[in-house]
Amino acid sequence: MANTTVKSTYALDVETVRQLDAMARRWNVSKSEALRRAIRTAAKQQKPATNEALNALNRLQDTLALTDGAATKWEKSLKRQRRASARRLER
């Protein structure tokens, strides 16, 4: 079975290239393989920040027990406050 390869070009700063070279030498692999390993390792270690933020927002909203009706009422109140504030600034 053949490996599918996609050739890409990236611009890296000098220090990153030096570190990539050092990793490749230390692991006795090509720079491409070192980069693949680094990317795979980083991908396994990091959880998507958007999911964490969204989950935190969902937990916050759950603790507030904010119903659709209450949210709509709050939204309308904020709009009134902003309009009133804008009118005061125009004077």
PDB file of N, CA, C and O in Angstrom:
ATOM      1  N   MET A   1       0.847  -1.173   0.000  1.00  0.00           N
ATOM      2  CA  MET A   1       0.000   0.000   0.000  1.00  0.00           C
ATOM      3  C   MET A   1       0.898   1.243   0.000  1.00  0.00           C
ATOM      4  O   MET A   1       1.810   1.358   0.819  1.00  0.00           O
ATOM      5  N   ALA A   2       0.635   2.156  -0.910  1.00  0.00           N
ATOM      6  CA  ALA A   2       1.450   3.362  -1.062  1.00  0.00           C
ATOM      7  C   ALA A   2       1.008   4.427  -0.069  1.00  0.00           C
ATOM      8  O   ALA A   2      -0.176   4.551   0.245  1.00  0.00           O
ATOM      9  N   ASN A   3       1.981   5.198   0.424  1.00  0.00           N
ATOM     10  CA  ASN A   3       1.670   6.339   1.294  1.00  0.00           C
ATOM     11  C   ASN A   3       1.331   7.536   0.434  1.00  0.00           C
ATOM     12  O   ASN A   3       2.039   7.844  -0.524  1.00  0.00           O
ATOM     13  N   THR A   4       0.245   8.211   0.778  1.00  0.00           N
ATOM     14  CA  THR A   4      -0.110   9.437   0.079  1.00  0.00           C
ATOM     15  C   THR A   4       0.692  10.573   0.684  1.00  0.00           C
ATOM     16  O   THR A   4       0.733  10.720   1.906  1.00  0.00           O
ATOM     17  N   THR A   5       1.323  11.369  -0.142  1.00  0.00           N
ATOM     18  CA  THR A   5       2.143  12.479   0.313  1.00  0.00           C
ATOM     19  C   THR A   5       1.670  13.767  -0.341  1.00  0.00           C
ATOM     20  O   THR A   5       1.391  13.807  -1.540  1.00  0.00           O
ATOM     21  N   VAL A   6       1.586  14.815   0.463  1.00  0.00           N
ATOM     22  CA  VAL A   6       1.232  16.138  -0.043  1.00  0.00           C
ATOM     23  C   VAL A   6       2.428  17.042   0.212  1.00  0.00           C
ATOM     24  O   VAL A   6       2.850  17.213   1.356  1.00  0.00           O
ATOM     25  N   LYS A   7       2.964  17.610  -0.834  1.00  0.00           N
ATOM     26  CA  LYS A   7       4.093  18.525  -0.678  1.00  0.00           C
ATOM     27  C   LYS A   7       3.546  19.924  -0.425  1.00  0.00           C
ATOM     28  O   LYS A   7       2.639  20.390  -1.115  1.00  0.00           O
ATOM     29  N   SER A   8       4.121  20.583   0.582  1.00  0.00           N
ATOM     30  CA  SER A   8       3.694  21.925   0.947  1.00  0.00           C
ATOM     31  C   SER A   8       4.908  22.794   1.208  1.00  0.00           C
ATOM     32  O   SER A   8       5.997  22.290   1.481  1.00  0.00           O
ATOM     33  N   THR A   9       4.718  24.081   1.122  1.00  0.00           N
ATOM     34  CA  THR A   9       5.786  25.029   1.410  1.00  0.00           C
ATOM     35  C   THR A   9       5.340  25.902   2.575  1.00  0.00           C
ATOM     36  O   THR A   9       4.235  26.444   2.570  1.00  0.00           O
ATOM     37  N   TYR A  10       6.211  26.034   3.575  1.00  0.00           N
ATOM     38  CA  TYR A  10       5.926  26.856   4.742  1.00  0.00           C
ATOM     39  C   TYR A  10       7.104  27.776   5.000  1.00  0.00           C
ATOM     40  O   TYR A  10       8.249  27.420   4.721  1.00  0.00           O
ATOM     41  N   ALA A  11       6.833  28.928   5.518  1.00  0.00           N
ATOM     42  CA  ALA A  11       7.884  29.861   5.903  1.00  0.00           C
ATOM     43  C   ALA A  11       8.106  29.719   7.404  1.00  0.00           C
ATOM     44  O   ALA A  11       7.194  29.961   8.195  1.00  0.00           O
ATOM     45  N   LEU A  12       9.302  29.331   7.794  1.00  0.00           N
ATOM     46  CA  LEU A  12       9.643  29.159   9.202  1.00  0.00           C
ATOM     47  C   LEU A  12      10.763  30.104   9.572  1.00  0.00           C
ATOM     48  O   LEU A  12      11.639  30.399   8.759  1.00  0.00           O
ATOM     49  N   ASP A  13      10.729  30.578  10.810  1.00  0.00           N
ATOM     50  CA  ASP A  13      11.807  31.449  11.260  1.00  0.00           C
ATOM     51  C   ASP A  13      13.066  30.610  11.482  1.00  0.00           C
ATOM     52  O   ASP A  13      12.996  29.385  11.589  1.00  0.00           O
ATOM     53  N   VAL A  14      14.203  31.275  11.548  1.00  0.00           N
ATOM     54  CA  VAL A  14      15.502  30.606  11.629  1.00  0.00           C
ATOM     55  C   VAL A  14      15.578  29.694  12.854  1.00  0.00           C
ATOM     56  O   VAL A  14      16.051  28.563  12.746  1.00  0.00           O
ATOM     57  N   GLU A  15      15.129  30.158  13.994  1.00  0.00           N
ATOM     58  CA  GLU A  15      15.225  29.357  15.222  1.00  0.00           C
ATOM     59  C   GLU A  15      14.386  28.084  15.112  1.00  0.00           C
ATOM     60  O   GLU A  15      14.816  27.025  15.569  1.00  0.00           O
ATOM     61  N   THR A  16      13.212  28.170  14.521  1.00  0.00           N
ATOM     62  CA  THR A  16      12.375  26.978  14.343  1.00  0.00           C
ATOM     63  C   THR A  16      13.064  25.971  13.429  1.00  0.00           C
ATOM     64  O   THR A  16      13.028  24.769  13.696  1.00  0.00           O
ATOM     65  N   VAL A  17      13.681  26.438  12.373  1.00  0.00           N
ATOM     66  CA  VAL A  17      14.395  25.545  11.452  1.00  0.00           C
ATOM     67  C   VAL A  17      15.563  24.876  12.172  1.00  0.00           C
ATOM     68  O   VAL A  17      15.815  23.687  11.975  1.00  0.00           O
ATOM     69  N   ARG A  18      16.268  25.623  12.995  1.00  0.00           N
ATOM     70  CA  ARG A  18      17.376  25.041  13.756  1.00  0.00           C
ATOM     71  C   ARG A  18      16.867  23.939  14.684  1.00  0.00           C
ATOM     72  O   ARG A  18      17.474  22.874  14.797  1.00  0.00           O
ATOM     73  N   GLN A  19      15.750  24.213  15.341  1.00  0.00           N
ATOM     74  CA  GLN A  19      15.188  23.218  16.249  1.00  0.00           C
ATOM     75  C   GLN A  19      14.693  21.990  15.485  1.00  0.00           C
ATOM     76  O   GLN A  19      14.841  20.861  15.953  1.00  0.00           O
ATOM     77  N   LEU A  20      14.108  22.212  14.318  1.00  0.00           N
ATOM     78  CA  LEU A  20      13.665  21.096  13.489  1.00  0.00           C
ATOM     79  C   LEU A  20      14.860  20.255  13.038  1.00  0.00           C
ATOM     80  O   LEU A  20      14.805  19.026  13.074  1.00  0.00           O
ATOM     81  N   ASP A  21      15.924  20.910  12.619  1.00  0.00           N
ATOM     82  CA  ASP A  21      17.152  20.196  12.230  1.00  0.00           C
ATOM     83  C   ASP A  21      17.693  19.363  13.393  1.00  0.00           C
ATOM     84  O   ASP A  21      18.080  18.208  13.215  1.00  0.00           O
ATOM     85  N   ALA A  22      17.714  19.962  14.580  1.00  0.00           N
ATOM     86  CA  ALA A  22      18.243  19.264  15.754  1.00  0.00           C
ATOM     87  C   ALA A  22      17.375  18.050  16.097  1.00  0.00           C
ATOM     88  O   ALA A  22      17.897  16.985  16.426  1.00  0.00           O
ATOM     89  N   MET A  23      16.066  18.211  16.020  1.00  0.00           N
ATOM     90  CA  MET A  23      15.165  17.080  16.294  1.00  0.00           C
ATOM     91  C   MET A  23      15.394  15.960  15.291  1.00  0.00           C
ATOM     92  O   MET A  23      15.479  14.790  15.662  1.00  0.00           O
ATOM     93  N   ALA A  24      15.493  16.325  14.029  1.00  0.00           N
ATOM     94  CA  ALA A  24      15.698  15.316  12.984  1.00  0.00           C
ATOM     95  C   ALA A  24      17.001  14.551  13.211  1.00  0.00           C
ATOM     96  O   ALA A  24      17.036  13.328  13.074  1.00  0.00           O
ATOM     97  N   ARG A  25      18.065  15.266  13.556  1.00  0.00           N
ATOM     98  CA  ARG A  25      19.347  14.592  13.821  1.00  0.00           C
ATOM     99  C   ARG A  25      19.237  13.691  15.059  1.00  0.00           C
ATOM    100  O   ARG A  25      19.716  12.557  15.054  1.00  0.00           O
ATOM    101  N   ARG A  26      18.609  14.202  16.103  1.00  0.00           N
ATOM    102  CA  ARG A  26      18.487  13.444  17.352  1.00  0.00           C
ATOM    103  C   ARG A  26      17.678  12.164  17.137  1.00  0.00           C
ATOM    104  O   ARG A  26      18.012  11.117  17.690  1.00  0.00           O
ATOM    105  N   TRP A  27      16.620  12.249  16.337  1.00  0.00           N
ATOM    106  CA  TRP A  27      15.761  11.087  16.082  1.00  0.00           C
ATOM    107  C   TRP A  27      16.254  10.258  14.898  1.00  0.00           C
ATOM    108  O   TRP A  27      15.716   9.188  14.612  1.00  0.00           O
ATOM    109  N   ASN A  28      17.279  10.763  14.216  1.00  0.00           N
ATOM    110  CA  ASN A  28      17.837  10.087  13.048  1.00  0.00           C
ATOM    111  C   ASN A  28      16.776   9.851  11.965  1.00  0.00           C
ATOM    112  O   ASN A  28      16.643   8.756  11.419  1.00  0.00           O
ATOM    113  N   VAL A  29      16.030  10.922  11.681  1.00  0.00           N
ATOM    114  CA  VAL A  29      14.989  10.879  10.651  1.00  0.00           C
ATOM    115  C   VAL A  29      15.099  12.138   9.795  1.00  0.00           C
ATOM    116  O   VAL A  29      15.866  13.046  10.114  1.00  0.00           O
ATOM    117  N   SER A  30      14.340  12.187   8.724  1.00  0.00           N
ATOM    118  CA  SER A  30      14.324  13.384   7.876  1.00  0.00           C
ATOM    119  C   SER A  30      13.618  14.528   8.605  1.00  0.00           C
ATOM    120  O   SER A  30      12.911  14.310   9.589  1.00  0.00           O
ATOM    121  N   LYS A  31      13.819  15.740   8.111  1.00  0.00           N
ATOM    122  CA  LYS A  31      13.121  16.884   8.697  1.00  0.00           C
ATOM    123  C   LYS A  31      11.614  16.743   8.513  1.00  0.00           C
ATOM    124  O   LYS A  31      10.840  17.135   9.387  1.00  0.00           O
ATOM    125  N   SER A  32      11.200  16.186   7.380  1.00  0.00           N
ATOM    126  CA  SER A  32       9.765  15.978   7.143  1.00  0.00           C
ATOM    127  C   SER A  32       9.174  15.039   8.188  1.00  0.00           C
ATOM    128  O   SER A  32       8.089  15.290   8.714  1.00  0.00           O
ATOM    129  N   GLU A  33       9.888  13.957   8.487  1.00  0.00           N
ATOM    130  CA  GLU A  33       9.404  12.998   9.489  1.00  0.00           C
ATOM    131  C   GLU A  33       9.392  13.630  10.874  1.00  0.00           C
ATOM    132  O   GLU A  33       8.457  13.416  11.647  1.00  0.00           O
ATOM    133  N   ALA A  34      10.418  14.404  11.191  1.00  0.00           N
ATOM    134  CA  ALA A  34      10.452  15.087  12.489  1.00  0.00           C
ATOM    135  C   ALA A  34       9.273  16.045  12.621  1.00  0.00           C
ATOM    136  O   ALA A  34       8.641  16.124  13.675  1.00  0.00           O
ATOM    137  N   LEU A  35       8.984  16.765  11.551  1.00  0.00           N
ATOM    138  CA  LEU A  35       7.855  17.689  11.567  1.00  0.00           C
ATOM    139  C   LEU A  35       6.536  16.930  11.717  1.00  0.00           C
ATOM    140  O   LEU A  35       5.662  17.357  12.471  1.00  0.00           O
ATOM    141  N   ARG A  36       6.382  15.804  11.005  1.00  0.00           N
ATOM    142  CA  ARG A  36       5.167  14.996  11.147  1.00  0.00           C
ATOM    143  C   ARG A  36       4.986  14.533  12.580  1.00  0.00           C
ATOM    144  O   ARG A  36       3.892  14.626  13.138  1.00  0.00           O
ATOM    145  N   ARG A  37       6.070  14.031  13.181  1.00  0.00           N
ATOM    146  CA  ARG A  37       5.983  13.554  14.569  1.00  0.00           C
ATOM    147  C   ARG A  37       5.616  14.673  15.531  1.00  0.00           C
ATOM    148  O   ARG A  37       4.806  14.481  16.439  1.00  0.00           O
ATOM    149  N   ALA A  38       6.215  15.846  15.329  1.00  0.00           N
ATOM    150  CA  ALA A  38       5.933  16.989  16.207  1.00  0.00           C
ATOM    151  C   ALA A  38       4.475  17.418  16.087  1.00  0.00           C
ATOM    152  O   ALA A  38       3.825  17.721  17.087  1.00  0.00           O
ATOM    153  N   ILE A  39       3.976  17.441  14.876  1.00  0.00           N
ATOM    154  CA  ILE A  39       2.583  17.846  14.660  1.00  0.00           C
ATOM    155  C   ILE A  39       1.633  16.829  15.272  1.00  0.00           C
ATOM    156  O   ILE A  39       0.662  17.204  15.929  1.00  0.00           O
ATOM    157  N   ARG A  40       1.905  15.537  15.060  1.00  0.00           N
ATOM    158  CA  ARG A  40       1.043  14.491  15.640  1.00  0.00           C
ATOM    159  C   ARG A  40       1.025  14.570  17.161  1.00  0.00           C
ATOM    160  O   ARG A  40      -0.031  14.450  17.782  1.00  0.00           O
ATOM    161  N   THR A  41       2.192  14.772  17.757  1.00  0.00           N
ATOM    162  CA  THR A  41       2.275  14.868  19.214  1.00  0.00           C
ATOM    163  C   THR A  41       1.508  16.079  19.726  1.00  0.00           C
ATOM    164  O   THR A  41       0.764  15.981  20.702  1.00  0.00           O
ATOM    165  N   ALA A  42       1.688  17.213  19.074  1.00  0.00           N
ATOM    166  CA  ALA A  42       0.985  18.430  19.494  1.00  0.00           C
ATOM    167  C   ALA A  42      -0.526  18.259  19.341  1.00  0.00           C
ATOM    168  O   ALA A  42      -1.288  18.710  20.197  1.00  0.00           O
ATOM    169  N   ALA A  43      -0.959  17.620  18.274  1.00  0.00           N
ATOM    170  CA  ALA A  43      -2.393  17.433  18.033  1.00  0.00           C
ATOM    171  C   ALA A  43      -3.019  16.544  19.094  1.00  0.00           C
ATOM    172  O   ALA A  43      -4.165  16.764  19.486  1.00  0.00           O
ATOM    173  N   LYS A  44      -2.293  15.551  19.560  1.00  0.00           N
ATOM    174  CA  LYS A  44      -2.813  14.645  20.599  1.00  0.00           C
ATOM    175  C   LYS A  44      -2.911  15.334  21.945  1.00  0.00           C
ATOM    176  O   LYS A  44      -3.802  15.030  22.738  1.00  0.00           O
ATOM    177  N   GLN A  45      -2.001  16.261  22.208  1.00  0.00           N
ATOM    178  CA  GLN A  45      -1.931  16.904  23.523  1.00  0.00           C
ATOM    179  C   GLN A  45      -2.929  18.036  23.691  1.00  0.00           C
ATOM    180  O   GLN A  45      -3.332  18.334  24.816  1.00  0.00           O
ATOM    181  N   GLN A  46      -3.328  18.660  22.628  1.00  0.00           N
ATOM    182  CA  GLN A  46      -4.174  19.844  22.737  1.00  0.00           C
ATOM    183  C   GLN A  46      -5.624  19.527  22.429  1.00  0.00           C
ATOM    184  O   GLN A  46      -5.945  18.876  21.435  1.00  0.00           O
ATOM    185  N   LYS A  47      -6.486  20.001  23.304  1.00  0.00           N
ATOM    186  CA  LYS A  47      -7.910  19.916  23.042  1.00  0.00           C
ATOM    187  C   LYS A  47      -8.310  21.198  22.325  1.00  0.00           C
ATOM    188  O   LYS A  47      -7.728  22.250  22.591  1.00  0.00           O
ATOM    189  N   PRO A  48      -9.259  21.142  21.449  1.00  0.00           N
ATOM    190  CA  PRO A  48      -9.691  22.367  20.763  1.00  0.00           C
ATOM    191  C   PRO A  48     -10.190  23.406  21.763  1.00  0.00           C
ATOM    192  O   PRO A  48     -11.086  23.131  22.561  1.00  0.00           O
ATOM    193  N   ALA A  49      -9.616  24.574  21.713  1.00  0.00           N
ATOM    194  CA  ALA A  49      -9.988  25.649  22.636  1.00  0.00           C
ATOM    195  C   ALA A  49     -11.440  26.057  22.464  1.00  0.00           C
ATOM    196  O   ALA A  49     -12.093  26.430  23.438  1.00  0.00           O
ATOM    197  N   THR A  50     -11.956  25.993  21.248  1.00  0.00           N
ATOM    198  CA  THR A  50     -13.332  26.408  21.018  1.00  0.00           C
ATOM    199  C   THR A  50     -14.302  25.506  21.769  1.00  0.00           C
ATOM    200  O   THR A  50     -15.304  25.984  22.301  1.00  0.00           O
ATOM    201  N   ASN A  51     -14.015  24.202  21.820  1.00  0.00           N
ATOM    202  CA  ASN A  51     -14.898  23.308  22.559  1.00  0.00           C
ATOM    203  C   ASN A  51     -14.854  23.609  24.047  1.00  0.00           C
ATOM    204  O   ASN A  51     -15.889  23.581  24.714  1.00  0.00           O
ATOM    205  N   GLU A  52     -13.663  23.900  24.580  1.00  0.00           N
ATOM    206  CA  GLU A  52     -13.539  24.224  25.991  1.00  0.00           C
ATOM    207  C   GLU A  52     -14.306  25.503  26.315  1.00  0.00           C
ATOM    208  O   GLU A  52     -15.015  25.573  27.319  1.00  0.00           O
ATOM    209  N   ALA A  53     -14.163  26.502  25.470  1.00  0.00           N
ATOM    210  CA  ALA A  53     -14.859  27.764  25.701  1.00  0.00           C
ATOM    211  C   ALA A  53     -16.363  27.580  25.586  1.00  0.00           C
ATOM    212  O   ALA A  53     -17.121  28.104  26.403  1.00  0.00           O
ATOM    213  N   LEU A  54     -16.794  26.843  24.583  1.00  0.00           N
ATOM    214  CA  LEU A  54     -18.222  26.603  24.402  1.00  0.00           C
ATOM    215  C   LEU A  54     -18.791  25.795  25.564  1.00  0.00           C
ATOM    216  O   LEU A  54     -19.887  26.082  26.045  1.00  0.00           O
ATOM    217  N   ASN A  55     -18.055  24.792  26.011  1.00  0.00           N
ATOM    218  CA  ASN A  55     -18.506  24.000  27.157  1.00  0.00           C
ATOM    219  C   ASN A  55     -18.610  24.852  28.413  1.00  0.00           C
ATOM    220  O   ASN A  55     -19.549  24.697  29.193  1.00  0.00           O
ATOM    221  N   ALA A  56     -17.649  25.751  28.615  1.00  0.00           N
ATOM    222  CA  ALA A  56     -17.689  26.647  29.774  1.00  0.00           C
ATOM    223  C   ALA A  56     -18.898  27.563  29.699  1.00  0.00           C
ATOM    224  O   ALA A  56     -19.569  27.796  30.705  1.00  0.00           O
ATOM    225  N   LEU A  57     -19.178  28.083  28.511  1.00  0.00           N
ATOM    226  CA  LEU A  57     -20.350  28.939  28.339  1.00  0.00           C
ATOM    227  C   LEU A  57     -21.634  28.160  28.607  1.00  0.00           C
ATOM    228  O   LEU A  57     -22.541  28.664  29.270  1.00  0.00           O
ATOM    229  N   ASN A  58     -21.714  26.941  28.095  1.00  0.00           N
ATOM    230  CA  ASN A  58     -22.897  26.115  28.338  1.00  0.00           C
ATOM    231  C   ASN A  58     -23.088  25.830  29.822  1.00  0.00           C
ATOM    232  O   ASN A  58     -24.212  25.872  30.323  1.00  0.00           O
ATOM    233  N   ARG A  59     -21.988  25.537  30.535  1.00  0.00           N
ATOM    234  CA  ARG A  59     -22.098  25.290  31.982  1.00  0.00           C
ATOM    235  C   ARG A  59     -22.567  26.547  32.705  1.00  0.00           C
ATOM    236  O   ARG A  59     -23.401  26.473  33.607  1.00  0.00           O
ATOM    237  N   LEU A  60     -22.036  27.692  32.313  1.00  0.00           N
ATOM    238  CA  LEU A  60     -22.452  28.950  32.936  1.00  0.00           C
ATOM    239  C   LEU A  60     -23.936  29.198  32.704  1.00  0.00           C
ATOM    240  O   LEU A  60     -24.669  29.542  33.631  1.00  0.00           O
ATOM    241  N   GLN A  61     -24.366  29.024  31.475  1.00  0.00           N
ATOM    242  CA  GLN A  61     -25.777  29.243  31.166  1.00  0.00           C
ATOM    243  C   GLN A  61     -26.670  28.267  31.923  1.00  0.00           C
ATOM    244  O   GLN A  61     -27.761  28.629  32.364  1.00  0.00           O
ATOM    245  N   ASP A  62     -26.205  27.036  32.069  1.00  0.00           N
ATOM    246  CA  ASP A  62     -26.989  26.050  32.824  1.00  0.00           C
ATOM    247  C   ASP A  62     -27.132  26.455  34.281  1.00  0.00           C
ATOM    248  O   ASP A  62     -28.202  26.288  34.868  1.00  0.00           O
ATOM    249  N   THR A  63     -26.059  26.992  34.879  1.00  0.00           N
ATOM    250  CA  THR A  63     -26.134  27.390  36.285  1.00  0.00           C
ATOM    251  C   THR A  63     -27.056  28.588  36.475  1.00  0.00           C
ATOM    252  O   THR A  63     -27.635  28.765  37.547  1.00  0.00           O
ATOM    253  N   LEU A  64     -27.192  29.407  35.440  1.00  0.00           N
ATOM    254  CA  LEU A  64     -28.076  30.571  35.524  1.00  0.00           C
ATOM    255  C   LEU A  64     -29.539  30.193  35.324  1.00  0.00           C
ATOM    256  O   LEU A  64     -30.437  30.961  35.669  1.00  0.00           O
ATOM    257  N   ALA A  65     -29.775  29.017  34.770  1.00  0.00           N
ATOM    258  CA  ALA A  65     -31.129  28.557  34.452  1.00  0.00           C
ATOM    259  C   ALA A  65     -31.863  29.632  33.649  1.00  0.00           C
ATOM    260  O   ALA A  65     -33.015  29.951  33.942  1.00  0.00           O
ATOM    261  N   LEU A  66     -31.205  30.180  32.651  1.00  0.00           N
ATOM    262  CA  LEU A  66     -31.746  31.253  31.833  1.00  0.00           C
ATOM    263  C   LEU A  66     -32.678  30.675  30.768  1.00  0.00           C
ATOM    264  O   LEU A  66     -32.242  29.963  29.864  1.00  0.00           O
ATOM    265  N   THR A  67     -33.950  30.990  30.890  1.00  0.00           N
ATOM    266  CA  THR A  67     -34.923  30.508  29.913  1.00  0.00           C
ATOM    267  C   THR A  67     -34.895  31.400  28.687  1.00  0.00           C
ATOM    268  O   THR A  67     -34.338  32.497  28.723  1.00  0.00           O
ATOM    269  N   ASP A  68     -35.496  30.932  27.601  1.00  0.00           N
ATOM    270  CA  ASP A  68     -35.554  31.753  26.384  1.00  0.00           C
ATOM    271  C   ASP A  68     -36.290  33.062  26.646  1.00  0.00           C
ATOM    272  O   ASP A  68     -35.873  34.119  26.174  1.00  0.00           O
ATOM    273  N   GLY A  69     -37.376  32.989  27.394  1.00  0.00           N
ATOM    274  CA  GLY A  69     -38.149  34.193  27.705  1.00  0.00           C
ATOM    275  C   GLY A  69     -37.350  35.190  28.525  1.00  0.00           C
ATOM    276  O   GLY A  69     -37.381  36.390  28.253  1.00  0.00           O
ATOM    277  N   ALA A  70     -36.636  34.700  29.523  1.00  0.00           N
ATOM    278  CA  ALA A  70     -35.821  35.577  30.366  1.00  0.00           C
ATOM    279  C   ALA A  70     -34.679  36.184  29.557  1.00  0.00           C
ATOM    280  O   ALA A  70     -34.338  37.351  29.745  1.00  0.00           O
ATOM    281  N   ALA A  71     -34.089  35.401  28.661  1.00  0.00           N
ATOM    282  CA  ALA A  71     -33.002  35.908  27.823  1.00  0.00           C
ATOM    283  C   ALA A  71     -33.511  37.004  26.897  1.00  0.00           C
ATOM    284  O   ALA A  71     -32.840  38.020  26.713  1.00  0.00           O
ATOM    285  N   THR A  72     -34.681  36.811  26.318  1.00  0.00           N
ATOM    286  CA  THR A  72     -35.270  37.828  25.436  1.00  0.00           C
ATOM    287  C   THR A  72     -35.557  39.105  26.206  1.00  0.00           C
ATOM    288  O   THR A  72     -35.288  40.203  25.720  1.00  0.00           O
ATOM    289  N   LYS A  73     -36.103  38.961  27.406  1.00  0.00           N
ATOM    290  CA  LYS A  73     -36.402  40.127  28.253  1.00  0.00           C
ATOM    291  C   LYS A  73     -35.111  40.878  28.589  1.00  0.00           C
ATOM    292  O   LYS A  73     -35.080  42.108  28.543  1.00  0.00           O
ATOM    293  N   TRP A  74     -34.052  40.148  28.924  1.00  0.00           N
ATOM    294  CA  TRP A  74     -32.770  40.755  29.256  1.00  0.00           C
ATOM    295  C   TRP A  74     -32.195  41.471  28.044  1.00  0.00           C
ATOM    296  O   TRP A  74     -31.660  42.572  28.171  1.00  0.00           O
ATOM    297  N   GLU A  75     -32.300  40.852  26.858  1.00  0.00           N
ATOM    298  CA  GLU A  75     -31.799  41.449  25.629  1.00  0.00           C
ATOM    299  C   GLU A  75     -32.509  42.775  25.334  1.00  0.00           C
ATOM    300  O   GLU A  75     -31.863  43.764  24.989  1.00  0.00           O
ATOM    301  N   LYS A  76     -33.825  42.792  25.470  1.00  0.00           N
ATOM    302  CA  LYS A  76     -34.587  44.026  25.222  1.00  0.00           C
ATOM    303  C   LYS A  76     -34.199  45.117  26.206  1.00  0.00           C
ATOM    304  O   LYS A  76     -34.102  46.289  25.842  1.00  0.00           O
ATOM    305  N   SER A  77     -33.980  44.725  27.454  1.00  0.00           N
ATOM    306  CA  SER A  77     -33.576  45.692  28.474  1.00  0.00           C
ATOM    307  C   SER A  77     -32.212  46.300  28.125  1.00  0.00           C
ATOM    308  O   SER A  77     -32.013  47.507  28.261  1.00  0.00           O
ATOM    309  N   LEU A  78     -31.286  45.467  27.680  1.00  0.00           N
ATOM    310  CA  LEU A  78     -29.968  45.976  27.288  1.00  0.00           C
ATOM    311  C   LEU A  78     -30.069  46.946  26.115  1.00  0.00           C
ATOM    312  O   LEU A  78     -29.399  47.979  26.101  1.00  0.00           O
ATOM    313  N   LYS A  79     -30.914  46.612  25.123  1.00  0.00           N
ATOM    314  CA  LYS A  79     -31.085  47.501  23.975  1.00  0.00           C
ATOM    315  C   LYS A  79     -31.622  48.856  24.411  1.00  0.00           C
ATOM    316  O   LYS A  79     -31.161  49.890  23.929  1.00  0.00           O
ATOM    317  N   ARG A  80     -32.602  48.859  25.325  1.00  0.00           N
ATOM    318  CA  ARG A  80     -33.147  50.124  25.830  1.00  0.00           C
ATOM    319  C   ARG A  80     -32.070  50.931  26.539  1.00  0.00           C
ATOM    320  O   ARG A  80     -31.971  52.144  26.350  1.00  0.00           O
ATOM    321  N   GLN A  81     -31.266  50.265  27.351  1.00  0.00           N
ATOM    322  CA  GLN A  81     -30.198  50.949  28.083  1.00  0.00           C
ATOM    323  C   GLN A  81     -29.168  51.540  27.125  1.00  0.00           C
ATOM    324  O   GLN A  81     -28.696  52.657  27.333  1.00  0.00           O
ATOM    325  N   ARG A  82     -28.822  50.803  26.085  1.00  0.00           N
ATOM    326  CA  ARG A  82     -27.838  51.304  25.117  1.00  0.00           C
ATOM    327  C   ARG A  82     -28.366  52.504  24.343  1.00  0.00           C
ATOM    328  O   ARG A  82     -27.643  53.472  24.108  1.00  0.00           O
ATOM    329  N   ARG A  83     -29.631  52.428  23.951  1.00  0.00           N
ATOM    330  CA  ARG A  83     -30.228  53.568  23.233  1.00  0.00           C
ATOM    331  C   ARG A  83     -30.262  54.805  24.121  1.00  0.00           C
ATOM    332  O   ARG A  83     -29.949  55.907  23.671  1.00  0.00           O
ATOM    333  N   ALA A  84     -30.643  54.622  25.390  1.00  0.00           N
ATOM    334  CA  ALA A  84     -30.690  55.746  26.319  1.00  0.00           C
ATOM    335  C   ALA A  84     -29.296  56.331  26.526  1.00  0.00           C
ATOM    336  O   ALA A  84     -29.132  57.550  26.578  1.00  0.00           O
ATOM    337  N   SER A  85     -28.305  55.471  26.641  1.00  0.00           N
ATOM    338  CA  SER A  85     -26.929  55.931  26.819  1.00  0.00           C
ATOM    339  C   SER A  85     -26.444  56.688  25.582  1.00  0.00           C
ATOM    340  O   SER A  85     -25.777  57.715  25.704  1.00  0.00           O
ATOM    341  N   ALA A  86     -26.778  56.184  24.393  1.00  0.00           N
ATOM    342  CA  ALA A  86     -26.372  56.840  23.147  1.00  0.00           C
ATOM    343  C   ALA A  86     -27.011  58.225  23.048  1.00  0.00           C
ATOM    344  O   ALA A  86     -26.370  59.177  22.603  1.00  0.00           O
ATOM    345  N   ARG A  87     -28.273  58.334  23.463  1.00  0.00           N
ATOM    346  CA  ARG A  87     -28.949  59.649  23.424  1.00  0.00           C
ATOM    347  C   ARG A  87     -28.265  60.637  24.350  1.00  0.00           C
ATOM    348  O   ARG A  87     -28.113  61.810  24.009  1.00  0.00           O
ATOM    349  N   ARG A  88     -27.851  60.167  25.522  1.00  0.00           N
ATOM    350  CA  ARG A  88     -27.159  61.057  26.468  1.00  0.00           C
ATOM    351  C   ARG A  88     -25.824  61.537  25.893  1.00  0.00           C
ATOM    352  O   ARG A  88     -25.431  62.685  26.096  1.00  0.00           O
ATOM    353  N   LEU A  89     -25.139  60.657  25.182  1.00  0.00           N
ATOM    354  CA  LEU A  89     -23.847  61.028  24.581  1.00  0.00           C
ATOM    355  C   LEU A  89     -24.010  62.030  23.448  1.00  0.00           C
ATOM    356  O   LEU A  89     -23.111  62.836  23.208  1.00  0.00           O
ATOM    357  N   GLU A  90     -25.135  61.996  22.749  1.00  0.00           N
ATOM    358  CA  GLU A  90     -25.373  62.898  21.627  1.00  0.00           C
ATOM    359  C   GLU A  90     -25.605  64.323  22.087  1.00  0.00           C
ATOM    360  O   GLU A  90     -25.419  65.258  21.308  1.00  0.00           O
ATOM    361  N   ARG A  91     -26.001  64.507  23.318  1.00  0.00           N
ATOM    362  CA  ARG A  91     -26.315  65.853  23.822  1.00  0.00           C
ATOM    363  C   ARG A  91     -25.107  66.664  24.099  1.00  0.00           C
ATOM    364  O   ARG A  91     -25.220  67.813  24.527  1.00  0.00           O
TER     365      ARG A  91
END
